[in-house]
Amino acid sequence: MSAGISKRSVVIAGHRTSVSLEDPFWAALRAVAEARGQSIQALIGAIDAGRGGQNLSSAIRVFVLEAVRAGPIRET
C-alpha cells in the first residue's frame, strides 16, 4: 500500500499555511467535510482552533481517526 504525501495550502484565521498529509487522510477529510456541509478549509480551521499546541497535521490525522471510529462517513 503506497500512500503519497501531498502538501496543500490553506488559509486559517487570515494566515496562509501549508499542511502535509497522506493522500488517504486528505480523502477522508474531504468526505467528513462534505458530510458536514463544510469546505475542507473551514473544517481545518475548526480543527486548528481546538488543537492546543499539537502539530496541525497530527491534529488533522487524529480528527480523521476519531471521525472514522465514530461511524461511517457519508458524503452528501
Backbone torsions as a table, in degrees:
resi	resn	phi	psi	omega
1	MET	NA	122.3	179.7
2	SER	-110.6	124.9	179.2
3	ALA	-125.2	96.8	179.3
4	GLY	-66.8	155.0	177.7
5	ILE	-100.4	131.0	178.4
6	SER	-116.8	138.4	177.3
7	LYS	-105.5	131.3	179.3
8	ARG	-130.6	146.7	177.3
9	SER	-91.9	137.8	175.9
10	VAL	-136.5	157.7	175.4
11	VAL	-110.2	121.9	180.0
12	ILE	-122.9	121.6	-179.9
13	ALA	51.7	40.3	176.6
14	GLY	81.8	2.6	-179.3
15	HIS	-116.9	132.2	178.3
16	ARG	-81.1	134.1	175.3
17	THR	-142.9	164.9	176.7
18	SER	-115.3	147.0	-178.9
19	VAL	-126.4	129.9	177.1
20	SER	-108.7	122.5	178.2
21	LEU	-140.5	154.8	172.9
22	GLU	-67.2	147.4	-176.6
23	ASP	-53.2	-41.1	178.3
24	PRO	-62.1	-31.7	176.8
25	PHE	-70.2	-39.0	175.4
26	TRP	-60.5	-42.8	-179.3
27	ALA	-64.1	-43.7	179.9
28	ALA	-67.4	-39.6	178.2
29	LEU	-62.5	-41.8	177.3
30	ARG	-60.7	-43.3	-180.0
31	ALA	-63.9	-41.7	178.6
32	VAL	-64.2	-45.2	180.0
33	ALA	-60.3	-45.0	179.3
34	GLU	-63.7	-41.3	179.9
35	ALA	-63.7	-29.5	-179.8
36	ARG	-93.2	-2.9	-178.8
37	GLY	70.4	31.8	-179.4
38	GLN	-118.6	160.9	169.4
39	SER	-79.8	159.8	176.2
40	ILE	-61.7	-40.3	-179.3
41	GLN	-61.8	-42.6	178.5
42	ALA	-64.2	-40.9	179.4
43	LEU	-65.5	-42.9	177.5
44	ILE	-62.8	-38.1	176.6
45	GLY	-60.3	-41.2	178.0
46	ALA	-66.8	-41.2	177.5
47	ILE	-62.7	-43.9	179.7
48	ASP	-59.2	-42.7	-177.5
49	ALA	-63.2	-27.0	-176.5
50	GLY	-107.2	11.0	-171.7
51	ARG	-88.4	-9.2	-176.7
52	GLY	63.4	-131.3	-179.2
53	GLY	-95.1	6.2	-177.1
54	GLN	-69.7	145.2	174.4
55	ASN	-55.9	136.6	-175.3
56	LEU	-61.2	-45.2	179.5
57	SER	-60.4	-41.6	178.1
58	SER	-65.3	-41.7	179.2
59	ALA	-61.7	-38.7	178.3
60	ILE	-66.1	-43.8	179.0
61	ARG	-60.0	-43.9	179.7
62	VAL	-64.8	-41.8	178.1
63	PHE	-59.0	-47.0	-180.0
64	VAL	-62.7	-43.4	178.4
65	LEU	-59.2	-46.3	179.4
66	GLU	-63.9	-38.6	178.4
67	ALA	-64.5	-40.6	179.4
68	VAL	-67.1	-42.3	179.1
69	ARG	-64.8	-29.8	-177.4
70	ALA	-71.1	-20.6	179.5
71	GLY	145.5	178.0	-176.7
72	PRO	-61.1	139.3	175.6
73	ILE	-95.1	121.0	-178.7
74	ARG	-109.1	126.7	176.2
75	GLU	-80.3	145.4	179.3
76	THR	-99.9	NA	NA
